[in-house]
Amino acid sequence: MSAPSVLFINRVYPPSHGATGRVLRDLARAFAAEGWAVTVLTTGPEAGQDKDHNVLIRRVKASAQLKPGSGYLWVWLKLWWAGLRLARRDLVVTLSDPPMLVLAGKTIARVKGSDHIHWCHDLYPDLFPALSFRLPGWILKSLKKKSRRAMKSCSRVIVAGRCMAKTLTHSGVETARVSVVPNWPPPELYDALMMQDTPPQDFPVHRDDSPKFRVMYAGNLGRAHPVRPILEAAEILKSNPEIELVFVGDSPGHEKLAKERDRRGLTNIKFIPYQPIAHLRETLGGADVHLVTMRDETAGLLVPCKFYSALAVGRPVIYLGPEETEIHKILKEYGAGLWVQGSDSAALAQAILRLRQDGSLWTQLQDGAVKAGEVLTPQASIAAWVKRAA
């Protein structure tokens, strides 16, 4: 009997940066280790194919920086057409980048006679208004109807949080069709041997041995993540020179925040570039507390991956965002951090000060973060995912 085959489709895959690409790499390798014939259809600076361990990577040509709307639509069409031209796989798995990729997967799976699983990291088109992509009401309604219809045709829809499962089932997707599999941090954070790898010599490795109390935001800073409350909290805290806010990453949002920091003269905000995997644990563990943010309108529509990386290195989290989310549930279940409702910058500054001044509280929340990190592991989530595909 031949090995079962699977086709994963997503816009990003390493070496391109992106949380969905990173977890897809981990899952694709796990499927290959289980004996599946694995193909990933993605994009790159040039069209072609290569191998990642035992995973076949097929790339269509696309720029890393896409124009909102037309740019993503063009990539969607290229991935859809490339998927139709590939040989049949037993299973097609679509992710959420570009938006509405579930529709392409539905067509490919129907034409090829394949099963279809949609791995829903970001729930579109519901997220469009929250990301300030304004569409006429009739178009948004039509897209939502098509998206839900496609999900109802999937053999399974896998979501990153209970809040997302609730959103889908309340909109008509059968409960039995929806499975919750938490996202996960890079497995390398748990692997001491991989942390000893030497980064490229020309890579700007960051090391900081200062005694300051460090609040870290590590990861993408996009439209779903409010910036104004952070800036206002930094202004409130600028009279406390022992506290600094550190942002790790290279996204366009980081560039905008840096310009605003300079305009406001906020010397307590600093930036460090994306760090090589060999120094990831050192970088993330160098924070005293991690910051995770979400706009209120995004509740039930996404779950930031950066949250799980903070837990993996045993650091408390300050979560700024809506209550009805997976992050809030985990913080309550494990006592792993503090919640600041909405966009309350004064409350955010106060939460930072509490953790700076109350060592016993910080230790208590750290213990909760460690416990959560021991449960919400890459191995547990990946095993759950593979089981649901069997």
C-alpha positions in Angstrom: 0.0 0.0 0.0 1.4 3.4 -1.0 2.0 6.1 1.7 -0.9 8.6 2.2 -0.2 12.0 0.7 -1.0 15.5 1.8 -0.8 18.9 0.2 -0.4 22.0 2.5 -1.1 25.4 0.9 0.0 28.7 2.6 1.6 31.9 1.3 4.6 31.7 3.7 7.0 29.0 4.6 10.6 29.2 5.9 12.9 30.8 5.2 10.2 33.5 4.9 9.3 34.9 8.3 5.7 34.4 9.5 4.0 32.5 12.3 1.8 30.4 10.0 4.8 29.4 8.0 6.8 28.4 11.1 4.1 26.1 12.5 3.4 24.7 9.1 7.0 23.7 8.8 6.8 21.9 12.1 3.6 20.1 11.1 4.8 19.2 7.6 7.9 17.6 9.1 5.8 15.7 11.6 3.6 14.3 8.8 6.6 13.2 6.9 8.0 11.5 10.0 4.7 9.6 10.3 5.1 8.2 6.8 3.1 10.7 4.7 4.2 11.9 1.3 4.2 15.7 2.1 4.1 18.6 -0.4 3.9 22.2 0.6 2.6 24.8 -2.0 3.8 28.2 -1.1 5.5 31.3 -2.5 9.0 32.6 -2.9 11.1 35.1 -4.8 11.4 32.7 -7.6 9.2 29.8 -8.8 10.7 26.3 -8.3 10.9 23.4 -5.9 13.2 22.2 -3.2 13.3 19.9 -0.2 13.0 20.5 3.5 14.0 17.3 5.2 11.4 14.9 3.6 9.0 17.6 2.6 8.7 18.7 -1.0 8.3 22.5 -1.3 6.7 23.9 -4.5 6.9 27.6 -4.8 5.1 30.1 -7.0 6.8 33.4 -7.6 5.5 36.3 -5.4 6.9 39.3 -3.7 7.3 39.2 0.1 5.7 42.6 0.4 2.2 42.6 -1.1 -0.2 45.4 -1.7 -3.4 45.0 0.4 -6.2 43.7 -1.7 -4.9 43.2 -5.2 -1.6 41.7 -4.1 -3.1 39.1 -2.0 -5.8 38.3 -4.6 -3.1 37.7 -7.2 -1.2 35.3 -4.9 -4.5 33.5 -4.1 -5.1 33.0 -7.8 -1.6 31.7 -8.4 -1.8 29.2 -5.5 -5.2 28.1 -6.6 -4.1 27.5 -10.2 -0.8 25.8 -9.1 -2.8 23.5 -6.8 -5.2 22.5 -9.6 -2.2 21.6 -11.8 -0.6 19.3 -9.2 -1.2 15.6 -9.1 -3.9 14.4 -6.7 -3.2 14.1 -3.0 -5.3 12.2 -0.5 -5.6 15.3 1.7 -5.5 19.0 1.0 -4.9 21.3 4.0 -5.4 25.1 3.5 -4.3 27.7 6.0 -5.4 31.4 6.2 -2.8 33.2 4.2 -3.8 34.6 1.8 -7.3 35.3 3.1 -10.1 33.1 1.9 -7.7 30.3 0.9 -10.4 27.9 2.1 -12.3 28.6 -1.1 -9.3 27.6 -3.2 -8.9 24.4 -1.2 -12.5 23.5 -1.6 -12.2 23.7 -5.4 -8.9 21.8 -5.5 -10.2 19.1 -3.2 -13.4 18.7 -5.2 -11.6 18.5 -8.6 -9.0 16.0 -7.3 -11.4 13.9 -5.2 -9.4 14.7 -2.0 -10.3 15.2 1.6 -10.0 18.8 2.7 -9.0 20.2 6.2 -9.0 23.9 6.8 -6.5 25.1 9.4 -8.0 28.3 10.5 -5.4 30.7 12.1 -7.3 33.9 11.1 -11.0 33.9 10.5 -11.8 35.6 7.2 -13.7 37.6 6.0 -14.7 38.4 9.6 -11.3 40.0 10.3 -11.4 42.5 7.4 -13.3 45.2 9.2 -11.1 44.8 12.3 -8.0 45.2 10.1 -9.5 48.4 8.6 -10.1 46.7 5.2 -13.5 48.3 4.4 -15.7 46.4 2.0 -19.3 47.1 1.0 -21.7 45.2 3.2 -23.0 43.0 0.4 -19.5 41.9 -0.6 -18.6 41.1 3.0 -21.9 39.2 3.5 -21.3 37.2 0.3 -17.7 36.3 1.2 -18.7 35.2 4.7 -21.5 33.0 3.2 -19.0 31.4 0.8 -16.4 31.0 3.5 -18.8 29.2 5.9 -20.1 27.1 3.1 -16.6 26.0 2.2 -15.9 25.1 5.8 -19.0 23.1 6.1 -17.8 21.0 3.1 -14.4 20.3 4.9 -13.9 17.0 6.6 -12.6 19.0 9.5 -11.9 22.7 10.5 -9.0 23.0 12.9 -8.9 26.3 14.9 -6.3 27.7 17.3 -8.6 28.5 20.2 -11.9 27.8 21.9 -13.0 31.3 21.1 -12.6 30.7 17.4 -14.5 27.4 17.7 -17.4 29.3 19.4 -17.5 31.9 16.6 -17.6 29.2 13.9 -20.3 27.0 15.5 -22.4 30.1 16.3 -22.3 30.9 12.6 -23.5 27.5 11.5 -20.5 25.2 11.2 -21.3 21.9 12.8 -19.7 21.4 16.2 -18.5 17.9 15.3 -16.6 19.3 12.3 -14.6 21.8 14.4 -11.5 20.8 16.4 -9.4 23.0 18.7 -5.6 22.5 18.5 -3.6 25.2 20.2 -0.8 26.9 18.3 2.7 26.2 19.6 6.1 27.9 20.1 9.1 26.9 18.1 10.2 23.4 19.2 13.7 24.7 19.4 12.8 26.6 22.6 12.6 23.2 24.3 15.7 21.7 22.7 19.0 22.7 24.4 21.1 21.2 21.7 19.5 23.3 18.9 20.1 26.4 21.0 23.8 25.7 20.8 23.8 26.1 17.0 26.0 28.9 15.8 24.1 31.7 13.9 25.5 33.1 10.6 28.5 35.4 11.2 26.8 38.3 9.5 23.6 38.0 11.6 23.1 40.8 14.1 22.8 38.8 17.4 21.5 40.9 20.3 22.7 40.5 23.8 21.7 42.8 26.7 23.0 42.3 30.2 21.5 45.5 31.6 19.6 45.2 34.9 16.5 47.0 33.7 13.0 45.5 34.1 12.3 44.5 30.5 8.8 44.2 29.0 9.1 42.5 25.6 6.9 42.3 22.6 8.3 39.6 20.3 6.7 39.1 16.9 4.6 40.7 14.3 3.1 44.1 15.0 0.2 44.3 12.6 -3.2 45.9 12.2 -4.7 43.4 14.8 -2.4 44.7 17.5 -3.0 48.1 19.0 0.0 50.4 19.3 -1.4 53.6 20.8 -1.9 52.1 24.4 1.7 50.9 24.4 3.0 54.4 23.4 0.8 56.0 26.0 1.9 53.6 28.7 5.5 54.2 27.8 4.9 57.9 28.3 3.5 57.3 31.7 6.5 55.1 32.6 9.2 57.3 31.2 9.9 58.7 34.7 10.9 55.1 35.8 14.3 54.7 34.1 14.6 51.1 35.3 11.7 50.0 33.1 12.1 49.5 29.3 9.8 48.2 26.6 11.6 46.1 24.0 10.2 45.1 20.6 11.7 42.2 18.7 11.0 41.9 14.9 11.3 43.5 11.5 7.7 44.1 10.4 6.4 47.4 8.9 4.6 47.9 12.2 7.9 48.1 14.0 9.1 50.8 11.6 6.0 52.9 12.2 6.3 52.4 16.0 10.0 53.5 15.8 9.1 56.7 14.0 6.4 57.5 16.6 8.8 56.7 19.4 11.3 59.2 18.0 8.6 61.8 17.5 7.6 61.5 21.1 11.1 61.2 22.4 10.4 58.0 24.3 13.9 56.7 25.2 12.3 53.8 27.2 11.3 52.0 24.0 14.0 50.1 22.1 14.1 47.7 19.2 16.1 44.6 18.3 16.0 42.7 15.0 14.6 39.3 14.4 17.0 36.9 16.1 18.4 33.6 14.8 16.9 30.4 16.3 20.2 29.6 18.1 19.6 32.7 20.3 15.8 32.7 20.5 15.5 31.3 24.0 18.2 33.6 25.2 16.4 36.6 23.7 12.9 35.7 24.9 14.1 34.6 28.3 15.9 37.9 28.7 12.5 39.6 29.3 10.9 39.9 32.7 7.5 39.9 31.2 6.0 39.5 27.7 3.3 41.7 26.2 0.6 40.3 24.0 -2.1 42.6 22.4 -5.3 42.3 20.4 -7.9 44.7 19.2 -11.3 44.2 20.8 -12.8 43.6 17.4 -10.6 40.5 16.8 -12.0 38.4 19.7 -12.8 34.9 18.5 -11.0 35.6 15.1 -7.4 34.9 15.9 -4.9 33.7 18.6 -1.4 35.3 18.5 1.4 32.6 18.4 3.8 34.9 20.4 1.8 34.1 23.5 2.9 30.4 23.5 6.6 31.4 23.1 6.4 33.5 26.3 5.0 30.5 28.2 7.7 28.2 26.7 10.4 30.4 28.3 8.5 30.6 31.6 7.7 34.3 31.5 4.6 36.0 32.8 2.3 37.7 30.2 0.5 41.0 30.3 -2.4 40.6 27.9 -4.0 43.7 26.5 -7.2 42.9 24.7 -10.7 41.5 24.9 -11.9 39.0 27.5 -13.6 36.4 25.4 -10.3 34.9 24.0 -8.2 31.8 24.3 -5.4 33.9 25.8 -7.6 35.2 28.6 -8.8 31.6 29.3 -5.3 30.3 29.6 -4.2 33.1 31.8 -7.0 32.4 34.2 -6.6 28.6 34.1 -2.9 28.7 34.9 -2.4 32.0 36.6 0.2 32.9 34.1 -0.2 36.7 33.8 -2.3 39.8 34.1 -5.1 40.9 31.9 -5.7 44.6 30.9 -9.1 45.2 29.3 -9.5 47.0 26.0 -7.0 49.7 25.2 -6.5 51.1 28.7 -3.0 52.6 28.6 -3.1 53.7 32.3 -4.0 50.2 33.4 -1.3 48.8 31.2 1.3 51.0 32.8 0.0 50.1 36.3 0.2 46.4 35.5 3.9 46.8 34.4 4.6 48.7 37.6 2.9 46.0 39.7 5.1 43.3 38.3 8.2 45.5 38.7 7.5 46.3 42.4 5.9 43.1 43.6 8.4 40.3 43.4 6.1 37.7 45.0 3.4 38.4 42.4 5.9 38.1 39.6 7.1 34.8 41.0 3.5 33.5 41.3 2.7 34.4 37.7 6.0 33.0 36.5 5.1 29.6 38.2 1.8 29.7 36.3 3.6 30.4 33.0 6.0 27.5 33.6 3.1 25.2 34.2 1.3 26.3 31.1 4.4 26.0 29.1 4.8 22.4 30.2 1.3 21.5 29.0 1.0 23.6 25.8 4.0 22.1 24.1 4.7 21.6 20.4 4.7 17.8 20.8 1.2 17.8 22.3 -0.4 20.1 19.7 1.4 18.4 16.7 0.3 14.9 17.9 -3.3 16.2 18.3 -3.2 17.6 14.8 -1.8 14.5 13.1 -4.4 12.4 15.0 -7.2 14.4 13.6 -5.9 13.9 10.1 -5.8 10.1 10.3 
